[in-house]
Amino acid sequence: MGNSPLRDYDRLIQITVLGKTFQVPENNTCLRAFQYLSPENISYGRFCWNQDCQQCRMTVTVASRPDVPAREVLACKVIVAEGMQITGMSEELRYCLMGSGLPPGPRPPYD
């Protein structure tokens, strides 16, 4: 994989982000998968990559587990899973993913 920030993967898996389907590398955190989708914007986002900033919050369900309620998680800590459905996300994530085909959200203010 060379200098890629992604973990090694053998295949792409399907996830849904705010109703839009994407193919992302397996065995990676959601934030790295988002970086795969939008390399420039995620790289320059205000993310700490270690859960301190809380800028990568998202709400997740898994299609194969309809009995499990939606959970709020951090994209820097959760590994992508086949069928993952991301139904909500922080303003920072949404803004940084606007180049991937998602409707843009407003740029979040600095705190």
N, CA, C and O atoms as a Tinker XYZ file with bonds, in Angstrom:
   444  protein
     1  N      0.802000   -1.189000    0.000000    73     2
     2  CA     0.000000    0.000000    0.000000    64     1     3
     3  C      0.851000    1.261000    0.000000    63     2     4     5
     4  O      0.311000    2.354000   -0.174000    81     3
     5  N      2.132000    1.153000    0.185000    73     3     6
     6  CA     2.994000    2.328000    0.110000    64     5     7
     7  C      2.782000    3.280000    1.269000    63     6     8     9
     8  O      2.775000    2.864000    2.427000    81     7
     9  N      2.611000    4.552000    0.964000    73     7    10
    10  CA     2.454000    5.585000    1.979000    64     9    11
    11  C      1.005000    5.851000    2.344000    63    10    12    13
    12  O      0.717000    6.873000    2.966000    81    11
    13  N      0.111000    4.997000    1.991000    73    11    14
    14  CA    -1.305000    5.184000    2.263000    64    13    15
    15  C     -1.576000    5.152000    3.773000    63    14    16    17
    16  O     -0.990000    4.339000    4.487000    81    15
    17  N     -2.457000    6.029000    4.259000    73    15    18
    18  CA    -2.830000    5.986000    5.675000    64    17    19
    19  C     -3.804000    4.857000    5.987000    63    18    20    21
    20  O     -4.117000    4.612000    7.152000    81    19
    21  N     -4.290000    4.164000    4.949000    73    19    22
    22  CA    -5.255000    3.087000    5.144000    64    21    23
    23  C     -4.575000    1.807000    5.626000    63    22    24    25
    24  O     -3.430000    1.522000    5.276000    81    23
    25  N     -5.306000    1.048000    6.434000    73    23    26
    26  CA    -4.843000   -0.288000    6.790000    64    25    27
    27  C     -4.981000   -1.174000    5.560000    63    26    28    29
    28  O     -5.753000   -0.866000    4.652000    81    27
    29  N     -4.239000   -2.268000    5.529000    73    27    30
    30  CA    -4.338000   -3.206000    4.417000    64    29    31
    31  C     -5.767000   -3.722000    4.288000    63    30    32    33
    32  O     -6.441000   -3.977000    5.286000    81    31
    33  N     -6.216000   -3.870000    3.049000    73    31    34
    34  CA    -7.552000   -4.407000    2.804000    64    33    35
    35  C     -7.534000   -5.218000    1.516000    63    34    36    37
    36  O     -6.718000   -4.984000    0.625000    81    35
    37  N     -8.455000   -6.180000    1.439000    73    35    38
    38  CA    -8.562000   -7.031000    0.262000    64    37    39
    39  C     -9.723000   -6.636000   -0.642000    63    38    40    41
    40  O     -9.721000   -6.922000   -1.840000    81    39
    41  N    -10.710000   -5.977000   -0.052000    73    39    42
    42  CA   -11.883000   -5.647000   -0.859000    64    41    43
    43  C    -12.559000   -4.376000   -0.350000    63    42    44    45
    44  O    -12.274000   -3.880000    0.740000    81    43
    45  N    -13.448000   -3.883000   -1.170000    73    43    46
    46  CA   -14.275000   -2.750000   -0.777000    64    45    47
    47  C    -15.612000   -3.281000   -0.282000    63    46    48    49
    48  O    -16.131000   -4.266000   -0.807000    81    47
    49  N    -16.160000   -2.633000    0.719000    73    47    50
    50  CA   -17.465000   -3.018000    1.246000    64    49    51
    51  C    -18.421000   -1.848000    1.064000    63    50    52    53
    52  O    -18.003000   -0.708000    0.865000    81    51
    53  N    -19.701000   -2.151000    1.137000    73    51    54
    54  CA   -20.723000   -1.135000    0.906000    64    53    55
    55  C    -21.240000   -0.572000    2.228000    63    54    56    57
    56  O    -21.611000   -1.316000    3.135000    81    55
    57  N    -21.256000    0.759000    2.317000    73    55    58
    58  CA   -21.878000    1.448000    3.443000    64    57    59
    59  C    -22.804000    2.514000    2.872000    63    58    60    61
    60  O    -22.685000    2.893000    1.707000    81    59
    61  N    -23.722000    2.992000    3.698000    73    59    62
    62  CA   -24.632000    4.051000    3.290000    64    61    63
    63  C    -24.414000    5.245000    4.205000    63    62    64    65
    64  O    -24.452000    5.120000    5.430000    81    63
    65  N    -24.186000    6.402000    3.598000    73    63    66
    66  CA   -23.957000    7.629000    4.356000    64    65    67
    67  C    -25.038000    8.633000    3.975000    63    66    68    69
    68  O    -25.095000    9.111000    2.842000    81    67
    69  N    -25.887000    8.941000    4.940000    73    67    70
    70  CA   -26.977000    9.892000    4.728000    64    69    71
    71  C    -27.771000    9.554000    3.464000    63    70    72    73
    72  O    -28.114000   10.433000    2.673000    81    71
    73  N    -28.054000    8.263000    3.296000    73    71    74
    74  CA   -28.869000    7.800000    2.183000    64    73    75
    75  C    -28.135000    7.528000    0.885000    63    74    76    77
    76  O    -28.746000    7.041000   -0.067000    81    75
    77  N    -26.848000    7.824000    0.812000    73    75    78
    78  CA   -26.066000    7.593000   -0.406000    64    77    79
    79  C    -25.118000    6.412000   -0.171000    63    78    80    81
    80  O    -24.463000    6.328000    0.868000    81    79
    81  N    -25.056000    5.513000   -1.138000    73    79    82
    82  CA   -24.240000    4.302000   -1.013000    64    81    83
    83  C    -22.825000    4.552000   -1.531000    63    82    84    85
    84  O    -22.622000    5.191000   -2.564000    81    83
    85  N    -21.842000    4.020000   -0.771000    73    83    86
    86  CA   -20.434000    4.152000   -1.132000    64    85    87
    87  C    -19.742000    2.805000   -0.967000    63    86    88    89
    88  O    -20.192000    1.950000   -0.204000    81    87
    89  N    -18.645000    2.631000   -1.690000    73    87    90
    90  CA   -17.755000    1.487000   -1.534000    64    89    91
    91  C    -16.495000    1.996000   -0.840000    63    90    92    93
    92  O    -15.851000    2.930000   -1.318000    81    91
    93  N    -16.146000    1.376000    0.290000    73    91    94
    94  CA   -14.984000    1.807000    1.073000    64    93    95
    95  C    -14.138000    0.593000    1.454000    63    94    96    97
    96  O    -14.643000   -0.529000    1.460000    81    95
    97  N    -12.860000    0.802000    1.771000    73    95    98
    98  CA   -11.981000   -0.316000    2.134000    64    97    99
    99  C    -12.370000   -0.944000    3.473000    63    98   100   101
   100  O    -12.619000   -0.237000    4.450000    81    99
   101  N    -12.418000   -2.258000    3.508000    73    99   102
   102  CA   -12.678000   -2.971000    4.754000    64   101   103
   103  C    -11.509000   -2.772000    5.721000    63   102   104   105
   104  O    -10.457000   -2.270000    5.326000    81   103
   105  N    -11.687000   -3.160000    6.978000    73   103   106
   106  CA   -10.635000   -3.164000    8.004000    64   105   107
   107  C    -10.091000   -1.789000    8.357000    63   106   108   109
   108  O     -8.976000   -1.688000    8.868000    81   107
   109  N    -10.837000   -0.740000    8.101000    73   107   110
   110  CA   -10.400000    0.617000    8.408000    64   109   111
   111  C    -11.440000    1.311000    9.280000    63   110   112   113
   112  O    -12.615000    0.943000    9.278000    81   111
   113  N    -10.995000    2.314000   10.020000    73   111   114
   114  CA   -11.956000    3.100000   10.784000    64   113   115
   115  C    -12.836000    3.870000    9.813000    63   114   116   117
   116  O    -12.475000    4.061000    8.652000    81   115
   117  N    -13.966000    4.300000   10.283000    73   115   118
   118  CA   -14.867000    5.086000    9.437000    64   117   119
   119  C    -14.188000    6.371000    8.966000    63   118   120   121
   120  O    -14.372000    6.783000    7.821000    81   119
   121  N    -13.413000    7.001000    9.831000    73   119   122
   122  CA   -12.761000    8.242000    9.447000    64   121   123
   123  C    -11.750000    7.994000    8.317000    63   122   124   125
   124  O    -11.633000    8.820000    7.412000    81   123
   125  N    -11.031000    6.891000    8.356000    73   123   126
   126  CA   -10.114000    6.544000    7.257000    64   125   127
   127  C    -10.913000    6.217000    5.993000    63   126   128   129
   128  O    -10.495000    6.575000    4.892000    81   127
   129  N    -12.049000    5.545000    6.139000    73   127   130
   130  CA   -12.897000    5.264000    4.981000    64   129   131
   131  C    -13.400000    6.569000    4.367000    63   130   132   133
   132  O    -13.476000    6.691000    3.145000    81   131
   133  N    -13.740000    7.536000    5.205000    73   131   134
   134  CA   -14.154000    8.843000    4.690000    64   133   135
   135  C    -12.987000    9.536000    3.990000    63   134   136   137
   136  O    -13.178000   10.245000    3.002000    81   135
   137  N    -11.789000    9.328000    4.507000    73   135   138
   138  CA   -10.607000    9.900000    3.869000    64   137   139
   139  C    -10.398000    9.261000    2.490000    63   138   140   141
   140  O     -9.937000    9.925000    1.562000    81   139
   141  N    -10.731000    7.994000    2.359000    73   139   142
   142  CA   -10.675000    7.315000    1.061000    64   141   143
   143  C    -11.647000    7.980000    0.079000    63   142   144   145
   144  O    -11.336000    8.129000   -1.102000    81   143
   145  N    -12.828000    8.380000    0.574000    73   143   146
   146  CA   -13.842000    9.005000   -0.274000    64   145   147
   147  C    -13.514000   10.450000   -0.625000    63   146   148   149
   148  O    -13.800000   10.905000   -1.732000    81   147
   149  N    -12.922000   11.162000    0.308000    73   147   150
   150  CA   -12.654000   12.588000    0.128000    64   149   151
   151  C    -11.284000   12.916000    0.727000    63   150   152   153
   152  O    -11.208000   13.541000    1.785000    81   151
   153  N    -10.195000   12.499000    0.056000    73   151   154
   154  CA    -8.860000   12.582000    0.654000    64   153   155
   155  C     -8.420000   13.978000    1.078000    63   154   156   157
   156  O     -7.876000   14.147000    2.170000    81   155
   157  N     -8.642000   14.952000    0.254000    73   155   158
   158  CA    -8.184000   16.303000    0.597000    64   157   159
   159  C     -8.987000   16.897000    1.753000    63   158   160   161
   160  O     -8.415000   17.418000    2.710000    81   159
   161  N    -10.298000   16.819000    1.661000    73   159   162
   162  CA   -11.134000   17.481000    2.669000    64   161   163
   163  C    -11.016000   16.850000    4.051000    63   162   164   165
   164  O    -10.930000   17.566000    5.049000    81   163
   165  N    -11.011000   15.539000    4.123000    73   163   166
   166  CA   -10.880000   14.892000    5.433000    64   165   167
   167  C     -9.501000   15.166000    6.019000    63   166   168   169
   168  O     -9.376000   15.395000    7.223000    81   167
   169  N     -8.479000   15.147000    5.196000    73   167   170
   170  CA    -7.121000   15.402000    5.680000    64   169   171
   171  C     -6.985000   16.789000    6.302000    63   170   172   173
   172  O     -6.224000   16.972000    7.251000    81   171
   173  N     -7.718000   17.762000    5.771000    73   171   174
   174  CA    -7.630000   19.128000    6.284000    64   173   175
   175  C     -8.743000   19.462000    7.276000    63   174   176   177
   176  O     -8.847000   20.603000    7.728000    81   175
   177  N     -9.567000   18.484000    7.613000    73   175   178
   178  CA   -10.619000   18.707000    8.603000    64   177   179
   179  C    -10.024000   18.884000    9.990000    63   178   180   181
   180  O     -8.848000   18.596000   10.214000    81   179
   181  N    -10.828000   19.350000   10.900000    73   179   182
   182  CA   -10.369000   19.594000   12.276000    64   181   183
   183  C    -10.584000   18.349000   13.134000    63   182   184   185
   184  O    -11.362000   18.364000   14.087000    81   183
   185  N     -9.886000   17.281000   12.781000    73   183   186
   186  CA   -10.011000   16.008000   13.489000    64   185   187
   187  C     -8.714000   15.699000   14.217000    63   186   188   189
   188  O     -7.626000   15.952000   13.700000    81   187
   189  N     -8.834000   15.152000   15.416000    73   187   190
   190  CA    -7.641000   14.789000   16.185000    64   189   191
   191  C     -7.242000   13.333000   15.929000    63   190   192   193
   192  O     -6.098000   12.958000   16.189000    81   191
   193  N     -8.150000   12.520000   15.433000    73   191   194
   194  CA    -7.946000   11.107000   15.116000    64   193   195
   195  C     -7.787000   10.215000   16.338000    63   194   196   197
   196  O     -7.453000    9.039000   16.194000    81   195
   197  N     -8.018000   10.747000   17.547000    73   195   198
   198  CA    -7.848000    9.912000   18.751000    64   197   199
   199  C     -8.947000   10.132000   19.789000    63   198   200   201
   200  O     -8.711000    9.891000   20.973000    81   199
   201  N    -10.106000   10.568000   19.400000    73   199   202
   202  CA   -11.331000   10.763000   20.175000    64   201   203
   203  C    -11.347000   11.960000   21.108000    63   202   204   205
   204  O    -12.353000   12.179000   21.783000    81   203
   205  N    -10.299000   12.732000   21.177000    73   203   206
   206  CA   -10.294000   13.890000   22.073000    64   205   207
   207  C    -11.190000   15.025000   21.590000    63   206   208   209
   208  O    -11.862000   15.663000   22.400000    81   207
   209  N    -11.210000   15.287000   20.293000    73   207   210
   210  CA   -11.917000   16.472000   19.785000    64   209   211
   211  C    -13.424000   16.258000   19.660000    63   210   212   213
   212  O    -14.184000   17.225000   19.718000    81   211
   213  N    -13.866000   15.031000   19.493000    73   211   214
   214  CA   -15.287000   14.705000   19.332000    64   213   215
   215  C    -15.898000   15.306000   18.058000    63   214   216   217
   216  O    -17.122000   15.394000   17.954000    81   215
   217  N    -15.078000   15.718000   17.099000    73   215   218
   218  CA   -15.559000   16.322000   15.853000    64   217   219
   219  C    -16.080000   15.291000   14.856000    63   218   220   221
   220  O    -16.676000   15.668000   13.847000    81   219
   221  N    -15.872000   14.010000   15.112000    73   219   222
   222  CA   -16.260000   12.984000   14.146000    64   221   223
   223  C    -17.431000   12.132000   14.638000    63   222   224   225
   224  O    -17.532000   10.954000   14.294000    81   223
   225  N    -18.304000   12.720000   15.432000    73   223   226
   226  CA   -19.474000   11.982000   15.914000    64   225   227
   227  C    -20.410000   11.646000   14.760000    63   226   228   229
   228  O    -20.610000   12.447000   13.847000    81   227
   229  N    -20.976000   10.448000   14.822000    73   227   230
   230  CA   -21.960000   10.046000   13.823000    64   229   231
   231  C    -22.929000    9.053000   14.447000    63   230   232   233
   232  O    -22.623000    8.420000   15.457000    81   231
   233  N    -24.088000    8.925000   13.841000    73   231   234
   234  CA   -25.110000    7.992000   14.292000    64   233   235
   235  C    -25.141000    6.835000   13.307000    63   234   236   237
   236  O    -25.204000    7.046000   12.096000    81   235
   237  N    -25.095000    5.597000   13.831000    73   235   238
   238  CA   -24.913000    4.408000   13.007000    64   237   239
   239  C    -25.949000    3.344000   13.336000    63   238   240   241
   240  O    -26.313000    3.140000   14.494000    81   239
   241  N    -26.417000    2.667000   12.278000    73   239   242
   242  CA   -27.177000    1.424000   12.404000    64   241   243
   243  C    -26.543000    0.424000   11.453000    63   242   244   245
   244  O    -25.782000    0.799000   10.561000    81   243
   245  N    -26.859000   -0.848000   11.647000    73   243   246
   246  CA   -26.367000   -1.889000   10.745000    64   245   247
   247  C    -27.583000   -2.619000   10.189000    63   246   248   249
   248  O    -28.412000   -3.125000   10.945000    81   247
   249  N    -27.684000   -2.670000    8.863000    73   247   250
   250  CA   -28.852000   -3.242000    8.192000    64   249   251
   251  C    -29.120000   -4.679000    8.624000    63   250   252   253
   252  O    -30.277000   -5.082000    8.746000    81   251
   253  N    -28.074000   -5.446000    8.854000    73   251   254
   254  CA   -28.250000   -6.855000    9.230000    64   253   255
   255  C    -28.692000   -7.029000   10.681000    63   254   256   257
   256  O    -29.003000   -8.143000   11.103000    81   255
   257  N    -28.722000   -5.946000   11.442000    73   255   258
   258  CA   -29.124000   -6.002000   12.852000    64   257   259
   259  C    -30.247000   -5.001000   13.142000    63   258   260   261
   260  O    -30.030000   -4.044000   13.886000    81   259
   261  N    -31.441000   -5.200000   12.573000    73   259   262
   262  CA   -32.529000   -4.240000   12.765000    64   261   263
   263  C    -33.007000   -4.152000   14.214000    63   262   264   265
   264  O    -33.657000   -3.177000   14.590000    81   263
   265  N    -32.694000   -5.160000   15.030000    73   263   266
   266  CA   -33.097000   -5.170000   16.432000    64   265   267
   267  C    -32.230000   -4.262000   17.302000    63   266   268   269
   268  O    -32.601000   -3.944000   18.432000    81   267
   269  N    -31.089000   -3.850000   16.784000    73   267   270
   270  CA   -30.164000   -2.999000   17.547000    64   269   271
   271  C    -30.460000   -1.537000   17.222000    63   270   272   273
   272  O    -30.431000   -1.150000   16.053000    81   271
   273  N    -30.747000   -0.718000   18.239000    73   271   274
   274  CA   -31.053000    0.691000   17.972000    64   273   275
   275  C    -29.825000    1.460000   17.470000    63   274   276   277
   276  O    -28.686000    1.030000   17.650000    81   275
   277  N    -30.088000    2.599000   16.840000    73   275   278
   278  CA   -29.003000    3.466000   16.358000    64   277   279
   279  C    -28.134000    3.886000   17.530000    63   278   280   281
   280  O    -28.619000    4.087000   18.643000    81   279
   281  N    -26.834000    4.014000   17.260000    73   279   282
   282  CA   -25.888000    4.430000   18.307000    64   281   283
   283  C    -25.080000    5.611000   17.816000    63   282   284   285
   284  O    -24.792000    5.731000   16.625000    81   283
   285  N    -24.720000    6.474000   18.734000    73   283   286
   286  CA   -23.797000    7.556000   18.407000    64   285   287
   287  C    -22.393000    7.061000   18.715000    63   286   288   289
   288  O    -22.115000    6.593000   19.819000    81   287
   289  N    -21.504000    7.170000   17.719000    73   287   290
   290  CA   -20.137000    6.673000   17.839000    64   289   291
   291  C    -19.175000    7.709000   17.266000    63   290   292   293
   292  O    -19.592000    8.709000   16.682000    81   291
   293  N    -17.892000    7.452000   17.442000    73   291   294
   294  CA   -16.858000    8.305000   16.866000    64   293   295
   295  C    -16.259000    7.614000   15.646000    63   294   296   297
   296  O    -15.863000    6.451000   15.718000    81   295
   297  N    -16.195000    8.329000   14.533000    73   295   298
   298  CA   -15.692000    7.765000   13.284000    64   297   299
   299  C    -14.218000    7.372000   13.381000    63   298   300   301
   300  O    -13.759000    6.512000   12.630000    81   299
   301  N    -13.479000    7.989000   14.289000    73   299   302
   302  CA   -12.055000    7.664000   14.427000    64   301   303
   303  C    -11.831000    6.368000   15.196000    63   302   304   305
   304  O    -10.706000    5.868000   15.238000    81   303
   305  N    -12.874000    5.814000   15.802000    73   303   306
   306  CA   -12.710000    4.615000   16.623000    64   305   307
   307  C    -13.442000    3.390000   16.094000    63   306   308   309
   308  O    -13.086000    2.268000   16.454000    81   307
   309  N    -14.452000    3.569000   15.252000    73   307   310
   310  CA   -15.297000    2.461000   14.798000    64   309   311
   311  C    -14.822000    1.964000   13.439000    63   310   312   313
   312  O    -14.567000    2.754000   12.530000    81   311
   313  N    -14.707000    0.643000   13.314000    73   311   314
   314  CA   -14.306000    0.016000   12.052000    64   313   315
   315  C    -15.545000   -0.114000   11.162000    63   314   316   317
   316  O    -16.617000   -0.495000   11.633000    81   315
   317  N    -15.390000    0.204000    9.871000    73   315   318
   318  CA   -16.516000    0.081000    8.942000    64   317   319
   319  C    -16.963000   -1.368000    8.858000    63   318   320   321
   320  O    -16.157000   -2.285000    9.014000    81   319
   321  N    -18.243000   -1.569000    8.611000    73   319   322
   322  CA   -18.807000   -2.907000    8.487000    64   321   323
   323  C    -19.743000   -2.936000    7.283000    63   322   324   325
   324  O    -20.424000   -1.955000    6.984000    81   323
   325  N    -19.762000   -4.068000    6.605000    73   323   326
   326  CA   -20.665000   -4.240000    5.468000    64   325   327
   327  C    -22.094000   -3.931000    5.911000    63   326   328   329
   328  O    -22.560000   -4.444000    6.928000    81   327
   329  N    -22.774000   -3.102000    5.151000    73   327   330
   330  CA   -24.153000   -2.756000    5.459000    64   329   331
   331  C    -24.322000   -1.648000    6.479000    63   330   332   333
   332  O    -25.452000   -1.319000    6.838000    81   331
   333  N    -23.238000   -1.063000    6.956000    73   331   334
   334  CA   -23.324000    0.028000    7.930000    64   333   335
   335  C    -24.125000    1.174000    7.314000    63   334   336   337
   336  O    -23.941000    1.531000    6.151000    81   335
   337  N    -25.015000    1.738000    8.124000    73   335   338
   338  CA   -25.808000    2.878000    7.685000    64   337   339
   339  C    -25.531000    4.041000    8.619000    63   338   340   341
   340  O    -25.802000    3.965000    9.818000    81   339
   341  N    -24.995000    5.109000    8.070000    73   339   342
   342  CA   -24.700000    6.305000    8.857000    64   341   343
   343  C    -25.844000    7.276000    8.599000    63   342   344   345
   344  O    -25.993000    7.807000    7.498000    81   343
   345  N    -26.649000    7.498000    9.635000    73   343   346
   346  CA   -27.866000    8.282000    9.478000    64   345   347
   347  C    -27.724000    9.708000    9.985000    63   346   348   349
   348  O    -28.591000   10.547000    9.738000    81   347
   349  N    -26.654000    9.983000   10.681000    73   347   350
   350  CA   -26.393000   11.331000   11.168000    64   349   351
   351  C    -24.906000   11.517000   11.350000    63   350   352   353
   352  O    -24.180000   10.556000   11.609000    81   351
   353  N    -24.444000   12.760000   11.215000    73   351   354
   354  CA   -23.021000   13.024000   11.404000    64   353   355
   355  C    -22.802000   14.468000   11.820000    63   354   356   357
   356  O    -23.640000   15.339000   11.584000    81   355
   357  N    -21.668000   14.696000   12.437000    73   355   358
   358  CA   -21.314000   16.036000   12.892000    64   357   359
   359  C    -21.224000   16.990000   11.697000    63   358   360   361
   360  O    -21.029000   16.565000   10.558000    81   359
   361  N    -21.366000   18.256000   11.977000    73   359   362
   362  CA   -21.252000   19.270000   10.929000    64   361   363
   363  C    -19.870000   19.224000   10.269000    63   362   364   365
   364  O    -19.757000   19.409000    9.057000    81   363
   365  N    -18.838000   18.981000   11.046000    73   363   366
   366  CA   -17.470000   18.935000   10.505000    64   365   367
   367  C    -17.332000   17.788000    9.499000    63   366   368   369
   368  O    -16.780000   17.978000    8.415000    81   367
   369  N    -17.832000   16.598000    9.856000    73   367   370
   370  CA   -17.767000   15.472000    8.934000    64   369   371
   371  C    -18.556000   15.760000    7.663000    63   370   372   373
   372  O    -18.071000   15.533000    6.554000    81   371
   373  N    -19.752000   16.251000    7.832000    73   371   374
   374  CA   -20.605000   16.521000    6.670000    64   373   375
   375  C    -19.946000   17.547000    5.743000    63   374   376   377
   376  O    -19.958000   17.386000    4.523000    81   375
   377  N    -19.384000   18.583000    6.320000    73   375   378
   378  CA   -18.705000   19.602000    5.515000    64   377   379
   379  C    -17.529000   18.993000    4.753000    63   378   380   381
   380  O    -17.343000   19.269000    3.568000    81   379
   381  N    -16.743000   18.173000    5.430000    73   379   382
   382  CA   -15.554000   17.596000    4.805000    64   381   383
   383  C    -15.896000   16.545000    3.746000    63   382   384   385
   384  O    -15.066000   16.255000    2.884000    81   383
   385  N    -17.090000   15.976000    3.792000    73   383   386
   386  CA   -17.491000   14.973000    2.808000    64   385   387
   387  C    -18.271000   15.564000    1.636000    63   386   388   389
   388  O    -18.765000   14.822000    0.787000    81   387
   389  N    -18.385000   16.874000    1.581000    73   387   390
   390  CA   -19.203000   17.474000    0.524000    64   389   391
   391  C    -18.666000   17.163000   -0.871000    63   390   392   393
   392  O    -19.448000   17.154000   -1.822000    81   391
   393  N    -17.396000   16.914000   -1.031000    73   391   394
   394  CA   -16.833000   16.581000   -2.340000    64   393   395
   395  C    -17.133000   15.163000   -2.788000    63   394   396   397
   396  O    -16.829000   14.807000   -3.926000    81   395
   397  N    -17.719000   14.347000   -1.932000    73   395   398
   398  CA   -17.983000   12.956000   -2.267000    64   397   399
   399  C    -19.396000   12.729000   -2.780000    63   398   400   401
   400  O    -19.809000   11.587000   -2.981000    81   399
   401  N    -20.134000   13.802000   -2.992000    73   399   402
   402  CA   -21.490000   13.656000   -3.512000    64   401   403
   403  C    -22.576000   13.869000   -2.481000    63   402   404   405
   404  O    -23.757000   13.863000   -2.826000    81   403
   405  N    -22.209000   14.057000   -1.231000    73   403   406
   406  CA   -23.212000   14.372000   -0.218000    64   405   407
   407  C    -23.563000   15.848000   -0.304000    63   406   408   409
   408  O    -22.715000   16.660000   -0.676000    81   407
   409  N    -24.788000   16.211000    0.031000    73   407   410
   410  CA   -25.111000   17.641000    0.047000    64   409   411
   411  C    -24.279000   18.334000    1.101000    63   410   412   413
   412  O    -24.131000   17.814000    2.207000    81   411
   413  N    -23.725000   19.507000    0.783000    73   411   414
   414  CA   -22.856000   20.186000    1.739000    64   413   415
   415  C    -23.617000   20.720000    2.944000    63   414   416   417
   416  O    -24.763000   21.160000    2.847000    81   415
   417  N    -22.956000   20.666000    4.049000    73   415   418
   418  CA   -23.479000   21.313000    5.250000    64   417   419
   419  C    -22.715000   22.595000    5.465000    63   418   420   421
   420  O    -21.696000   22.817000    4.810000    81   419
   421  N    -23.170000   23.441000    6.356000    73   419   422
   422  CA   -22.445000   24.695000    6.612000    64   421   423
   423  C    -21.123000   24.403000    7.311000    63   422   424   425
   424  O    -20.997000   23.405000    8.021000    81   423
   425  N    -20.143000   25.271000    7.108000    73   423   426
   426  CA   -18.866000   25.119000    7.821000    64   425   427
   427  C    -19.112000   25.408000    9.288000    63   426   428   429
   428  O    -19.591000   26.488000    9.631000    81   427
   429  N    -18.795000   24.467000   10.156000    73   427   430
   430  CA   -18.992000   24.674000   11.585000    64   429   431
   431  C    -18.102000   25.797000   12.110000    63   430   432   433
   432  O    -16.981000   25.979000   11.635000    81   431
   433  N    -18.593000   26.538000   13.073000    73   431   434
   434  CA   -17.772000   27.613000   13.647000    64   433   435
   435  C    -16.652000   27.034000   14.504000    63   434   436   437
   436  O    -16.766000   25.930000   15.037000    81   435
   437  N    -15.574000   27.794000   14.628000    73   435   438
   438  CA   -14.522000   27.419000   15.568000    64   437   439
   439  C    -15.020000   27.691000   16.975000    63   438   440   441
   440  O    -15.719000   28.677000   17.211000    81   439
   441  N    -14.669000   26.838000   17.891000    73   439   442
   442  CA   -15.072000   27.047000   19.300000    64   441   443
   443  C    -14.009000   27.795000   20.043000    63   442   444
   444  O    -14.162000   28.065000   21.234000    81   443
